[in-house]
């Protein structure tokens, strides 16, 4: 794996995207409340983390500490608001115990895994060899469009399209948050909370309310992305090209 990484970070990122996409496609067929899905995600995430840690890459991938420019990042408050969108319509358990616990843990791990792959491996690889603008766009679109796989795991078309749009806009916000803040930890936390809250969201919410909530979240993510792109300098301007 190290040889692949040293040869091409882009190829390394694509390897993880394919592995994760295929793995998640099969794991989700078992159900989000399956202990096997949770176990599979733990193995995938542990492999990524051990690779990063054993090769002293925690700093590069934003795992060595919280953002130093916390104030400029508005304390990441927009991300916490966005993370709560799944609870706006109320709270309910989706599965019987212990399935609910398995699902919550799985979704928390998904946040880590997907941030490592799309914001860490892919974004950093593209940033190394190209412009920040291109890296942000590709990372965000790849992450969002990857949610189309939900069509093959029992989700309806309209629901999946809403998830794709939400994920693309969320992708822009967290990619810029990583680029401008230098820490992946807030992105992982926001992503994990968003997904965990999804398995505690009320299931009897009307389609109109759900659409309205997602539009409000989309607008907030767009405004936060614009603010980060225009007002906050990159965390490491000496080594990375500016997004402005």
RODO-2510 file (C-alpha; in nm, 4 decimals, decimal comma):
residues 244
     n   res          X          Y          Z
     1     x     0,0000     0,0000     0,0000
     2     x     0,2873     0,2368     0,0788
     3     x     0,4412     0,1749    -0,2645
     4     x     0,1105     0,2665    -0,4305
     5     x     0,0923     0,5828    -0,2215
     6     x     0,4475     0,6850    -0,3074
     7     x     0,3940     0,6134    -0,6765
     8     x     0,0725     0,8138    -0,7120
     9     x    -0,1411     0,9698    -0,4412
    10     x    -0,4256     1,0111    -0,6913
    11     x    -0,4236     0,6384    -0,7676
    12     x    -0,4020     0,5676    -0,3959
    13     x    -0,7126     0,7823    -0,3369
    14     x    -0,9007     0,6144    -0,6228
    15     x    -0,8091     0,2741    -0,4788
    16     x    -0,9746     0,3681    -0,1488
    17     x    -1,2784     0,5193    -0,3209
    18     x    -1,3391     0,1994    -0,5178
    19     x    -1,2716    -0,0261    -0,2187
    20     x    -1,5002     0,1750     0,0057
    21     x    -1,7787     0,2104    -0,2526
    22     x    -1,7849    -0,1602    -0,3317
    23     x    -1,7510    -0,2520     0,0344
    24     x    -2,0273    -0,0184     0,1478
    25     x    -2,2551    -0,1348    -0,1322
    26     x    -2,2327    -0,4889     0,0011
    27     x    -2,2314    -0,3970     0,3697
    28     x    -2,5419    -0,1783     0,3462
    29     x    -2,7328    -0,4663     0,1895
    30     x    -2,6959    -0,6315     0,5306
    31     x    -2,8783    -0,3363     0,6883
    32     x    -2,7458    -0,0374     0,8792
    33     x    -2,8355    -0,2195     1,2010
    34     x    -2,6155    -0,5171     1,1185
    35     x    -2,3165    -0,5875     1,3447
    36     x    -2,1361    -0,7149     1,0339
    37     x    -2,1677    -0,3768     0,8677
    38     x    -2,0265    -0,2142     1,1813
    39     x    -1,7401    -0,4641     1,1899
    40     x    -1,6611    -0,4088     0,8216
    41     x    -1,6483    -0,0324     0,8683
    42     x    -1,4217    -0,0704     1,1705
    43     x    -1,1764    -0,2795     0,9644
    44     x    -1,1738    -0,0321     0,6730
    45     x    -1,1338     0,2720     0,8976
    46     x    -0,8680     0,1080     1,1140
    47     x    -0,6655     0,0204     0,8025
    48     x    -0,6737     0,3818     0,6847
    49     x    -0,5862     0,5249     1,0234
    50     x    -0,3002     0,2813     1,0829
    51     x    -0,1553     0,3626     0,7404
    52     x    -0,1669     0,7349     0,8096
    53     x    -0,0268     0,7022     1,1600
    54     x     0,2485     0,4516     1,0755
    55     x     0,3715     0,6765     0,7946
    56     x     0,3650     0,9963     1,0054
    57     x     0,0951     1,1545     0,7896
    58     x    -0,1408     1,2717     1,0656
    59     x    -0,0369     1,6339     1,0162
    60     x    -0,0868     1,6205     0,6398
    61     x    -0,4336     1,4744     0,6756
    62     x    -0,5447     1,7018     0,9583
    63     x    -0,5541     1,4458     1,2390
    64     x    -0,2900     1,6038     1,4613
    65     x    -0,5097     1,8670     1,6240
    66     x    -0,8006     2,1098     1,6038
    67     x    -0,7892     2,4126     1,3735
    68     x    -0,5770     2,6941     1,5128
    69     x    -0,7854     2,9638     1,3395
    70     x    -1,1032     2,8579     1,5186
    71     x    -1,2327     3,2146     1,5447
    72     x    -1,1900     3,2813     1,1726
    73     x    -1,3702     2,9558     1,1023
    74     x    -1,6668     3,0918     1,3058
    75     x    -1,6051     2,8064     1,5512
    76     x    -1,7501     2,5794     1,2781
    77     x    -2,0995     2,6681     1,4075
    78     x    -2,2600     2,6367     1,0597
    79     x    -2,1415     2,2758     1,0453
    80     x    -2,3021     2,1987     1,3820
    81     x    -2,6315     2,3523     1,2648
    82     x    -2,6163     2,1510     0,9434
    83     x    -2,5433     1,8332     1,1383
    84     x    -2,8668     1,8801     1,3325
    85     x    -3,0924     1,8956     1,0236
    86     x    -3,1975     1,5320     1,0621
    87     x    -3,3424     1,6086     1,4069
    88     x    -3,5467     1,9125     1,3082
    89     x    -3,8578     1,7019     1,2519
    90     x    -3,8314     1,5115     1,5798
    91     x    -3,6546     1,2087     1,7238
    92     x    -3,7289     0,8367     1,7045
    93     x    -3,5342     0,5108     1,6993
    94     x    -3,5222     0,3354     1,3625
    95     x    -3,4281    -0,0098     1,4908
    96     x    -3,4853    -0,2363     1,7875
    97     x    -3,1954    -0,2736     2,0304
    98     x    -2,9137    -0,3573     1,9893
    99     x    -2,9567    -0,2753     1,6194
   100     x    -2,9974     0,0944     1,6951
   101     x    -2,6586     0,0981     1,8661
   102     x    -2,4932    -0,0866     1,5767
   103     x    -2,6442     0,1603     1,3307
   104     x    -2,5345     0,4652     1,5326
   105     x    -2,1777     0,3350     1,5676
   106     x    -2,1666     0,2473     1,1977
   107     x    -2,2776     0,5949     1,0966
   108     x    -2,0175     0,7538     1,3249
   109     x    -1,7482     0,5446     1,1555
   110     x    -1,8824     0,6348     0,8104
   111     x    -1,8119     0,9991     0,8961
   112     x    -1,4481     0,9191     0,9681
   113     x    -1,3996     0,6905     0,6673
   114     x    -1,5558     0,9220     0,4114
   115     x    -1,3744     1,2302     0,5387
   116     x    -1,0434     1,0454     0,5261
   117     x    -1,1055     0,9284     0,1701
   118     x    -1,2626     1,2348     0,0084
   119     x    -1,1216     1,5238     0,2132
   120     x    -0,7988     1,3542     0,3133
   121     x    -0,6648     1,1248     0,0420
   122     x    -0,8421     1,2637    -0,2669
   123     x    -0,8364     1,6344    -0,1839
   124     x    -0,4746     1,6365    -0,0665
   125     x    -0,3637     1,4349    -0,3694
   126     x    -0,5274     1,6780    -0,6104
   127     x    -0,4060     1,9789    -0,4159
   128     x    -0,0509     1,8520    -0,4459
   129     x    -0,0585     1,8296    -0,8262
   130     x    -0,3144     2,0947    -0,9231
   131     x    -0,5136     2,4009    -0,8226
   132     x    -0,7092     2,4351    -0,5006
   133     x    -1,0247     2,5244    -0,6940
   134     x    -1,0123     2,2021    -0,8948
   135     x    -0,9308     1,9973    -0,5844
   136     x    -1,2284     2,1413    -0,3938
   137     x    -1,4697     2,0860    -0,6831
   138     x    -1,3600     1,7291    -0,7595
   139     x    -1,3559     1,6243    -0,3943
   140     x    -1,7032     1,7675    -0,3334
   141     x    -1,8647     1,6327    -0,6510
   142     x    -1,7085     1,2879    -0,6159
   143     x    -1,8297     1,2641    -0,2587
   144     x    -2,1812     1,3812    -0,3429
   145     x    -2,2304     1,1746    -0,6577
   146     x    -2,1070     0,8679    -0,4714
   147     x    -2,4379     0,8696    -0,2836
   148     x    -2,6094     0,7492    -0,6014
   149     x    -2,5113     0,4038    -0,4776
   150     x    -2,8037     0,4364    -0,2342
   151     x    -3,0328     0,3563    -0,5267
   152     x    -2,8969     0,0015    -0,5118
   153     x    -2,9570    -0,0332    -0,1385
   154     x    -3,3335     0,0205    -0,1354
   155     x    -3,3634     0,4014    -0,1367
   156     x    -3,6156     0,5763    -0,3613
   157     x    -3,5052     0,7972    -0,6538
   158     x    -3,6362     1,1256    -0,5104
   159     x    -3,4813     1,0545    -0,1702
   160     x    -3,1498     0,9618    -0,3305
   161     x    -3,1407     1,2765    -0,5472
   162     x    -3,2033     1,4892    -0,2384
   163     x    -2,9191     1,3088    -0,0619
   164     x    -2,6879     1,3706    -0,3586
   165     x    -2,7628     1,7437    -0,3671
   166     x    -2,7224     1,7687     0,0100
   167     x    -2,3979     1,5690    -0,0008
   168     x    -2,2468     1,7815    -0,2791
   169     x    -2,3192     2,1053    -0,0913
   170     x    -2,1997     1,9498     0,2348
   171     x    -1,8885     1,8367     0,0502
   172     x    -1,8059     2,1921    -0,0544
   173     x    -1,8505     2,3204     0,3020
   174     x    -1,6339     2,0582     0,4733
   175     x    -1,3674     2,0543     0,2007
   176     x    -1,3234     2,4287     0,2373
   177     x    -1,3329     2,3928     0,6156
   178     x    -1,0465     2,1431     0,5943
   179     x    -0,8487     2,3509     0,3449
   180     x    -0,8889     2,6762     0,5349
   181     x    -0,8695     2,5346     0,8874
   182     x    -0,6048     2,2666     0,8322
   183     x    -0,7802     2,0179     1,0609
   184     x    -0,9966     1,7286     0,9482
   185     x    -1,1346     1,6736     1,2990
   186     x    -1,4225     1,9279     1,2761
   187     x    -1,5193     1,7794     0,9400
   188     x    -1,5190     1,4254     1,0786
   189     x    -1,7230     1,5335     1,3795
   190     x    -1,9806     1,7212     1,1694
   191     x    -2,0094     1,4350     0,9205
   192     x    -2,0418     1,1712     1,1924
   193     x    -2,3047     1,3714     1,3807
   194     x    -2,5046     1,4226     1,0607
   195     x    -2,5105     1,0506     0,9874
   196     x    -2,5703     0,9426     1,3485
   197     x    -2,8621     1,1847     1,3836
   198     x    -3,0093     1,0326     1,0652
   199     x    -3,0768     0,7042     1,2476
   200     x    -3,2526     0,8982     1,5247
   201     x    -3,4645     1,1178     1,2972
   202     x    -3,8429     1,1054     1,3085
   203     x    -3,9783     0,8805     1,0347
   204     x    -4,3224     1,0404     1,0029
   205     x    -4,2008     1,3821     0,8829
   206     x    -4,3884     1,5170     0,5802
   207     x    -4,2115     1,5421     0,2450
   208     x    -4,2720     1,9187     0,2434
   209     x    -4,1042     1,9676     0,5818
   210     x    -3,8135     1,7456     0,4816
   211     x    -3,7610     1,9405     0,1599
   212     x    -3,7816     2,2745     0,3408
   213     x    -3,5289     2,1646     0,6021
   214     x    -3,2844     2,0478     0,3372
   215     x    -3,3222     2,3702     0,1378
   216     x    -3,2465     2,5711     0,4525
   217     x    -2,9393     2,3540     0,5171
   218     x    -2,8311     2,3915     0,1549
   219     x    -2,8504     2,7720     0,1779
   220     x    -2,6515     2,7719     0,5034
   221     x    -2,3832     2,5473     0,3509
   222     x    -2,3617     2,7715     0,0437
   223     x    -2,3215     3,0850     0,2557
   224     x    -2,0587     2,9209     0,4769
   225     x    -1,8674     2,7958     0,1717
   226     x    -1,8680     3,1446     0,0192
   227     x    -1,7490     3,2961     0,3463
   228     x    -1,4646     3,0443     0,3777
   229     x    -1,3586     3,0849     0,0148
   230     x    -1,3554     3,4640     0,0247
   231     x    -1,2665     3,5627     0,3799
   232     x    -1,0403     3,2956     0,5315
   233     x    -0,6830     3,2305     0,4088
   234     x    -0,5622     2,8703     0,3646
   235     x    -0,4142     2,7092     0,6744
   236     x    -0,0776     2,6565     0,5015
   237     x    -0,0325     2,9221     0,2339
   238     x     0,3393     2,8532     0,2096
   239     x     0,2850     2,5104     0,0558
   240     x    -0,0609     2,5132    -0,0969
   241     x    -0,2098     2,7293    -0,3751
   242     x    -0,4831     2,9703    -0,2777
   243     x    -0,8471     2,9013    -0,3567
   244     x    -0,9129     3,2704    -0,4158
***
